[in-house]
Amino acid sequence: MNDPIMMYPQPSIPNPLGTTPYMQMSDDQIAQGVEAAGYRIDAAEHTRQALIRERDRRAALRAAGGAR
């Protein structure tokens, strides 16, 4: 009897890492997806930085006694 002793119950849903749509993609499609994701990350970071600048600008106005 070489069965391991189960320490934890099995999950009720299948492991999502076992079956992903990425497994059906070619290497070229994966490379294109990685590049596209990089562009989306860059765009999100640009938006984040713009929002941080606006937050800081508004905080400075409030601290100086300005409206808004």
Number of C-alpha atoms within 10 A of each C-alpha: 3 4 5 6 6 7 6 6 6 8 7 6 6 9 9 7 9 7 10 10 7 12 11 10 12 10 11 9 12 14 12 12 14 12 12 12 12 12 12 12 12 12 12 12 12 12 12 12 12 12 12 12 12 12 12 12 12 15 14 12 13 12 10 9 9 10 8 7
